[in-house]
């Protein structure tokens, strides 16, 4: 990650966190949520 600028690295970390939370949300709703 040293090749990225601090601004880009911050953006990458934010996107990674959002992607992780989104994936966890979909996994939880798929297991416990109401079926469509």
Order of alpha helices (4+ residues) and beta strands (2+ residues): alpha
